[in-house]
Amino acid sequence: MLNIGLSMLGLSRFQFAMTTVFHFFFVPFSIGLAFIVAIMETVYVVKKDETYKTMAKFWGKIFLFSFAVGVVTGIIQEFQFGMNWSEYSRFMGDIFGAPLAIEALAAFFLESTFIGLWMFTWDRFNKVVHCLFIWLTAFGSTLSALWILAANSFMQNPVGYVINAQTHRVNMTSFGAVVSNRQLWNEFPHVIFGAFLTAAFVVAGCSAWRLLKKDHEDFYRKSMKVTLIVGLCACLGSVWSGDTQTRYLINNQPMKFAAMEGLSKNSTNKGEWAIAAGFKNHQKTWSVEVPYVLNILGHHSLNGTFKGQNQVNKELKAKYNKNDQTRNYYVPTRTLFWSFRIMAISAGLFGLVAIIGLWFNRKKSQTIMRQRWFLYLMGLMVWLPFIVNTCGWFVTEFGRYPWVVYGLLTIADAVSPTSTVASLLFTNIVYFLIFASLGAVMVILSHRVLKQGPDSVTTDGYSSKPEKTQDVDPYEMGAAHND
Amino acid sequence: MTNLQLLWFLLIGVLFSGFFFLEGFDFGIGMAVRFFAKDRDERDVVIQTIGPHWDGNEVWLITAGGAMFASFPMWYASLFSGYYIVLFLILVALIFRGVSFEFRANMRTDAWRNFWEWASTIGSFCAAFLFGMMFTSMIQGVPLDKNGNIYGSFTTYVNWFSIVGGVAVSLLCFIHGLNFLRLKTSGELRERAEKWSKVLYPVLLAGEVVFVILLYLTTDFFSLKAASTWSILVALVIFTLIAWWGAMASHDWVSFLASGLSLVSVVVLIFNGLFPRVMIGVNNVNSILIKNASSSPYTLHLMTILTLSILPIVLIYFIWSYWVFYKRLRSPKQAA
């Protein structure tokens, strides 16, 4: 598990984990919701059904909260590489900087400019053009995910580089290799499908809560339909991309894979898959197992074996331990094992709920309104995608321990030597308090928007008195034209 | 030093100039929310003027940071880790002001609206002040070790010059914000902004004189490159005077451009003084030089091609988005 002593390294790691997890509550939600809003607005443009316009505006409002929090917490992400991990920045700058700068240049400008245009120009542009704004925003946010994951993929699986003999830092030799890293093309689809899934099940869940109150039935049922279709596709996509990614690990990061499956010793040809297990010092103490499932999942066949952690540790020691023979390569087994199970089980649940939901919610049927238990279930599942996303990052990042750049630089060597325990403790506490408050405000505001219902959305912009202004663009609302 | 290294040093300067020109008035507007606007209607209008833009303007900072990481990792690592607490406070300020606009509009009680308005005002002021403080303390020379790590004490960051620098930058931003208001509003708000800037310009000029004196006393800018430093300072003062004249003669555009250019002059002053270094060590031997701080030629080359192909497109739609919203606003009670 998280090993947080009050050490400089421990506190820096905790800070990175905290800021990243919090930031990544909002990122997938925003990316997914941008697409869902874009789909809604497109349906409006095509079908000319006003309900879909209201839908785009209404869910767009919640998207804007999430986007704002995502932006401000994103700056922390960029700054903290230099602030907390200066040795890492020196080592990795040649590789990491380029995708990061392109991300800012190509993606952030796109999404931030067009979200501003989208927010404030309802009814000022031709419908198609206005719809294009939200598509460009969605496209920009997807692009930003691609570039930052390009950097992360290098850290998981370094390619297209040499170690500079003089400086002992990485130098890029092939940008093409960095961008076509197979790790990236396993990771990126998984993150994007996860983003769609997150937004889809949040919107569907919120709709379910409103349907329980019999509020705006037509509106929320249509919202649910759109999002469950997106959710089902995203769920299948997540499972597919999760599968390719996990199987890629078998050879690429065998320790991560062994820990995800809780294998201490090498697996037998029977391929027992542990549904649940207990661990002590990375060794399995008990487990509940099903035969052959491991082979089906890992090899897509009934036969085969996998290396366990003990064996992998021996191999990694032989490969990397030149000076320090005591260093071990075990990763936090329990965290990886359970995170992976939460992801896998949730994927099944999401798929099932989407199929049942679409069936219950079919046209000319009132089943969904009668099956209140199901609406409760969907309502509660609003929280699940966030937990699952976090689990995904736990597997990816803890599973790379002790490396920050796999095989090249350890976490311990990456930290800023100038940091102090006192300043890190202070900043950790302040960040925690800020995140807790921002999270609370987000939830309260979203809840309030939901309670106000779709009739309230004709207002947008930053006016403090939304109730007075109905169905006008913000320039007539907060202020009149001066011609 | 290669041409590419020089190019990227200049590009980082251009990105920071863009950031201060654009986010400068954002900060000013943020401060104006409580310092300048009198009632809720006025505050609505004031915030509305930057509503569609503040996020895009902040991307200039993110791009400058990213470009610094990409082209000069040693500079990025040294500056960002050395200025840990200052940057942390800047982040906190940027977080509060960033979410304040969206959150304020959705608050139901006056107390909470006040809270988020103050978050915008204090956050904007602190961000501007701390950026000023960071750059002015950095050019005095910082205690660098031979690996480029800064082991500073309190007075490395907080001293007379850095405080004056912080005040000067926040005042510049505030006036720049007022000038933006003059450009984007009409009626009483515009007139009051003009009146305020007429009063503030003499204060700013006095501040600039103090700034120059302290710059002379605490940095090596005048001893190393007197001519260029003097020319930039003269440009700074001339831009200030032009902006002042613009306020006297009601030329909104002139004032706005001139106040933006005075912020740019400050950035140019700093980059000119740094050259050929990126970080100045108290012990000059440890100063980090452009030629040692950069990424590999491959990465710089790659970045140059990518930037030259993407940036023009970005600039086109960025400027277009300002053009879309080029309309003056006024508060509803005046419109009635």
Contacts between the chains, C-beta under 8 A, distances in Angstrom:
chain1	res1	chain2	res2	distance
A	64	B	102	6.0
A	65	B	102	6.1
A	65	B	103	7.8
A	65	B	106	7.9
A	68	B	98	6.4
A	68	B	99	5.0
A	68	B	101	7.9
A	68	B	102	4.5
A	68	B	103	7.8
A	69	B	99	6.1
A	71	B	55	6.1
A	71	B	58	7.2
A	71	B	98	6.2
A	72	B	94	6.3
A	72	B	95	4.3
A	72	B	98	3.9
A	72	B	99	5.8
A	73	B	95	7.2
A	74	B	62	7.6
A	75	B	58	7.5
A	75	B	61	7.3
A	75	B	62	6.3
A	75	B	91	6.2
A	75	B	94	6.0
A	75	B	95	7.8
A	76	B	91	5.5
A	76	B	95	7.8
A	78	B	62	5.9
A	78	B	65	5.3
A	78	B	66	6.3
A	78	B	69	7.7
A	79	B	65	6.5
A	79	B	80	6.2
A	79	B	87	5.8
A	79	B	91	6.2
A	81	B	69	6.8
A	81	B	76	8.0
A	81	B	80	7.6
A	82	B	65	7.9
A	82	B	69	6.8
A	82	B	76	4.8
A	82	B	77	5.5
A	82	B	79	7.0
A	82	B	80	2.6
A	82	B	81	6.0
A	83	B	80	4.8
A	83	B	81	5.7
A	83	B	83	8.0
A	83	B	84	5.2
A	83	B	87	5.8
A	83	B	88	7.1
A	84	B	81	7.4
A	84	B	84	7.8
A	86	B	77	3.9
A	86	B	78	7.0
A	86	B	80	6.9
A	86	B	81	3.7
A	86	B	149	7.2
A	87	B	77	7.4
A	89	B	69	6.5
A	89	B	73	5.5
A	89	B	76	5.8
A	89	B	77	4.0
A	89	B	80	7.5
A	89	B	81	8.0
A	90	B	73	5.5
A	90	B	74	6.0
A	90	B	77	4.8
A	90	B	148	7.7
A	92	B	73	7.6
A	93	B	69	5.9
A	93	B	70	6.9
A	93	B	72	7.8
A	93	B	73	2.2
A	93	B	74	7.6
A	93	B	76	6.7
A	93	B	77	7.3
A	93	B	295	5.9
A	94	B	73	6.7
A	94	B	295	4.5
A	94	B	296	5.2
A	94	B	298	7.9
A	94	B	299	4.9
A	95	B	299	7.8
A	96	B	69	6.7
A	96	B	70	7.7
A	97	B	66	6.8
A	97	B	67	7.7
A	97	B	68	8.0
A	97	B	69	4.1
A	97	B	70	2.6
A	97	B	71	6.7
A	97	B	73	6.2
A	97	B	76	7.7
A	97	B	295	6.3
A	97	B	299	7.0
A	97	B	303	7.8
A	98	B	70	5.1
A	98	B	299	5.7
A	98	B	302	6.1
A	98	B	303	5.8
A	98	B	306	7.7
A	100	B	66	4.3
A	100	B	69	5.7
A	100	B	70	6.4
A	101	B	63	6.9
A	101	B	66	4.1
A	101	B	67	4.8
A	101	B	69	7.1
A	101	B	70	4.2
A	101	B	71	7.8
A	101	B	303	6.3
A	101	B	306	8.0
A	101	B	307	7.7
A	102	B	306	5.8
A	102	B	310	7.3
A	103	B	66	6.8
A	104	B	59	6.3
A	104	B	62	4.7
A	104	B	63	4.0
A	104	B	65	7.8
A	104	B	66	4.3
A	104	B	67	7.6
A	105	B	63	5.8
A	105	B	66	7.8
A	105	B	306	7.5
A	105	B	307	6.6
A	105	B	310	5.0
A	105	B	311	6.6
A	105	B	314	6.4
A	106	B	310	5.3
A	106	B	314	7.8
A	108	B	59	4.5
A	108	B	62	5.8
A	108	B	63	7.2
A	109	B	56	6.6
A	109	B	59	5.3
A	109	B	63	7.5
A	109	B	314	4.7
A	109	B	317	7.9
A	109	B	318	6.5
A	110	B	314	7.7
A	110	B	317	7.8
A	112	B	55	4.1
A	112	B	56	4.3
A	112	B	58	7.5
A	112	B	59	5.1
A	113	B	56	4.8
A	113	B	317	5.8
A	113	B	318	5.8
A	113	B	321	4.9
A	114	B	317	7.8
A	114	B	321	8.0
A	115	B	55	6.8
A	116	B	51	7.3
A	116	B	52	3.4
A	116	B	53	6.1
A	116	B	55	6.1
A	116	B	56	6.1
A	116	B	321	6.3
A	117	B	52	6.5
A	117	B	321	5.7
A	117	B	324	6.5
A	119	B	51	7.4
A	119	B	52	6.5
A	120	B	51	6.2
A	120	B	52	4.8
A	120	B	325	7.0
A	121	B	324	6.9
A	164	B	296	7.5
A	171	B	296	4.3
A	171	B	298	6.8
A	171	B	299	7.6
A	172	B	295	8.0
A	172	B	296	6.5
A	172	B	298	5.5
A	172	B	299	5.2
A	172	B	302	7.4
A	173	B	298	6.6
A	175	B	302	5.3
A	416	B	77	7.9
A	416	B	81	4.1
A	416	B	84	7.4
A	416	B	149	7.8
A	417	B	147	7.7
A	417	B	149	5.5
A	418	B	81	5.1
A	418	B	82	6.2
A	418	B	84	7.0
A	418	B	149	5.0
A	418	B	150	6.2
A	418	B	151	6.3
A	419	B	81	7.2
A	419	B	84	6.7
A	423	B	84	6.1
A	423	B	85	5.8
A	423	B	88	8.0
A	427	B	84	7.9
A	427	B	85	7.8
A	427	B	88	5.2
A	430	B	88	7.7
A	430	B	92	6.6
A	434	B	92	6.7
A	434	B	95	6.3
A	438	B	95	7.5
A	438	B	99	6.7
A	441	B	99	7.7
A	441	B	103	6.1
A	445	B	103	6.9
A	445	B	106	5.2
A	448	B	106	7.0
A	448	B	108	7.9
A	449	B	106	7.5
A	461	B	48	6.6
A	461	B	51	6.1
A	461	B	105	7.2
A	462	B	44	6.8
A	462	B	47	4.7
A	462	B	48	5.9
A	462	B	51	5.1
A	462	B	101	5.1
A	462	B	102	7.3
A	462	B	104	7.0
A	462	B	105	4.5
A	463	B	44	5.1
A	463	B	48	7.6
A	463	B	105	6.0
A	464	B	40	5.3
A	464	B	43	7.1
A	464	B	44	5.6
A	464	B	104	6.5
A	464	B	105	6.1
A	464	B	107	7.5
A	464	B	113	5.6
A	465	B	40	7.5
A	465	B	44	7.5
A	466	B	105	7.1
A	466	B	106	8.0
A	474	B	48	6.7
A	474	B	51	7.2
A	475	B	48	7.9
A	475	B	327	6.5
A	475	B	329	7.0
A	478	B	44	4.5
A	478	B	45	6.0
A	478	B	48	4.7
A	478	B	329	7.1
A	478	B	332	7.3
A	479	B	44	7.3
A	479	B	45	4.9
A	479	B	48	6.0
A	479	B	185	8.0
A	479	B	329	3.7
A	479	B	330	5.5
A	479	B	331	6.3
A	479	B	332	6.6
A	479	B	335	7.1
A	480	B	329	7.8
A	480	B	330	6.1
A	480	B	332	6.8
A	480	B	335	3.6
A	481	B	327	6.2
A	481	B	328	8.0
A	482	B	186	4.5
A	482	B	187	7.7
A	482	B	327	7.3
A	482	B	328	4.4
A	482	B	329	7.3
A	482	B	330	5.6
